[in-house]
Amino acid sequence: MSTFKIHTVESAPEASKPLLEKSMKENGMIANLHGVMAEAPGLLKGYNVLHGLAQNSSFNDEEITVVWQTFNVEHECHYCVPAHTAIANMMKVDPAITEALRNRDKMPTEKLQVLHETALSMSRNRGHLTEAETEKFYAAGYENRQLLEIVLVLAQKVMSNYVNHLAETPVDAPFQKFAWEK
């Protein structure tokens, strides 16, 4: 049973109030994840910064979805998998990509498959890639920048995935139709 509170603007620590107000303004709601993170204002602020940086990385919508969902599924995050399925749908990402990720199936293109495999290996091996994995990544058309951006997204997803494990964050109503279990 979780002992974590899902804060509102009214109940949040003072430093988190403007962050939750911004969440409400941008999303039309305060995501339960943000409400939980509000207990630690620095965490919520850091997560928001990393999320914005991930969205503005060199990855296109399909690629960022692959990286996000690779980590969400690998970390078995009951909250982030449905949330990022909804986000992918809003970004008009091919549902075949999100379904493949959710079901741990092969990606529809070799380039996305290599991205998925690289992100998975980086997570499982704590940043260590073999020479063959790195060469395959480069051969697929990626560069050092994208390797580093995978690290950025991993940092973001560790924050959200681990918070959701600790808090047993309930999935928000708009994401419930995309519920996921391992």
C-alpha angles and dihedrals in degrees: 000000000000122000093191122115123222100224128215123202088266097051099038124105110268094255091054097050096084090045091054091045088054090049090052092048095048099039105025088238142045106251113228088239090059090046091055094044090051089079086074106039093193091055093051092046092047092048092050091050093049092046091053092047091049091051090051096045123115090264117107120228094273093048096048089049090053092051095044095047094042088062095039092054094041090051090044093232109181090193105042098046093062093038093053091044087059091045091050089051090051089051089051093241112169107267089223087070095050093044092050090051094046091050097039091242129145118286117249093243132041092233092056090044090055090048090050093047092047093050091047093050092047090053096044094043097040096244097320114127126180119240089249092053092049093048091049090051092052092044089056089061102264127127140201090279091063092048088055092045089055086059089051092052092044089056090051093048094047087058096050099034094049093045089052091051092050096043099034084225112209114238111251117249095250090056099042094092086064094052114159138193131183 
